[in-house]
Amino acid sequence: MKKTHYLDSIISPNITEKSTSMSEFNKVVFKVNKKANKNFIKKSIEKIFKVNVIKINTINIKGKTKLVRNKKSYKSGYKKAIVTLKKGQSIDLATGI
């Protein structure tokens, strides 16, 4: 990535029923910048939350077309990162950064 600050790579945590159930296995889900790669995501999460990251899986969610009042609209896609933390460490997403 070119001249991107580490705070710009992580957009928001993805809090769903499935992602909260993954916290039992030391996994946290984030919405990240589309251009961010695994190494940059790892470095930024370690700097922001001060935890040790073991593994990162990334998923590209494609955008979809929707019909709203008989007009086509487009829902933009995003990139999702599933971060596995070292055993015994966790990130409390309810309190924020």
C-alpha positions in Angstrom: 0.0 0.0 0.0 1.2 3.5 -0.8 1.5 6.1 2.0 -1.4 4.8 4.0 -1.6 5.3 7.7 -2.3 2.2 9.8 -5.5 3.7 11.2 -6.9 4.0 7.7 -6.7 0.2 7.0 -9.2 -0.9 9.6 -12.7 0.6 8.9 -14.8 -1.0 11.6 -15.4 -4.2 13.6 -18.0 -6.5 12.1 -20.4 -7.4 15.0 -22.8 -10.1 14.1 -24.1 -13.3 15.8 -21.6 -15.4 13.9 -18.6 -13.1 14.6 -19.4 -13.0 18.3 -19.6 -16.8 18.5 -16.1 -16.9 16.9 -14.7 -15.0 19.9 -14.6 -18.3 21.8 -11.8 -19.4 19.4 -9.8 -16.1 19.8 -11.1 -14.7 16.5 -12.2 -11.2 15.7 -13.8 -9.9 12.5 -13.1 -6.5 11.0 -14.1 -4.5 7.9 -10.9 -3.4 6.2 -9.8 -1.2 3.3 -10.0 -3.0 0.0 -6.4 -2.3 -0.9 -5.0 -3.6 2.5 -3.0 -6.8 2.4 -2.5 -9.3 5.2 0.8 -8.0 6.4 -0.4 -4.4 6.7 -3.6 -5.5 8.5 -1.5 -7.5 10.9 0.8 -4.6 11.7 -2.0 -2.2 12.2 -4.0 -4.4 14.5 -1.0 -5.1 16.6 -0.2 -1.3 16.9 -3.8 -0.3 17.7 -4.9 -3.0 20.1 -1.5 -4.2 21.4 -2.1 -7.9 20.9 -0.2 -10.7 19.1 -1.8 -11.8 15.8 -1.2 -15.4 14.7 -3.2 -15.6 11.5 -5.4 -13.5 9.2 -7.9 -14.7 6.7 -9.4 -12.1 4.2 -12.6 -12.3 2.3 -13.8 -10.0 -0.6 -17.5 -9.4 -0.4 -18.8 -8.5 -3.8 -21.3 -5.7 -4.3 -24.9 -6.5 -5.3 -27.6 -4.8 -7.3 -30.9 -4.2 -5.5 -34.4 -3.0 -6.6 -35.6 -0.1 -4.5 -39.0 1.3 -5.6 -38.6 -0.2 -9.1 -35.2 1.5 -9.5 -31.9 -0.4 -9.6 -29.4 0.6 -6.9 -26.0 -0.8 -6.1 -24.8 -2.0 -2.7 -21.0 -1.6 -2.6 -18.8 -4.5 -1.7 -16.1 -4.6 1.0 -13.2 -6.6 2.4 -13.5 -8.6 5.6 -10.6 -9.8 7.7 -10.9 -12.6 10.3 -8.0 -12.2 12.8 -6.8 -15.0 15.0 -5.2 -13.8 18.2 -2.7 -15.5 20.5 -4.2 -17.8 23.1 -5.3 -15.9 26.2 -5.5 -12.5 24.4 -8.7 -10.7 23.4 -10.0 -7.5 22.0 -13.0 -5.9 23.7 -15.0 -4.3 20.9 -17.7 -2.9 23.2 -15.4 -0.4 24.8 -13.8 0.9 21.6 -10.2 1.9 21.1 
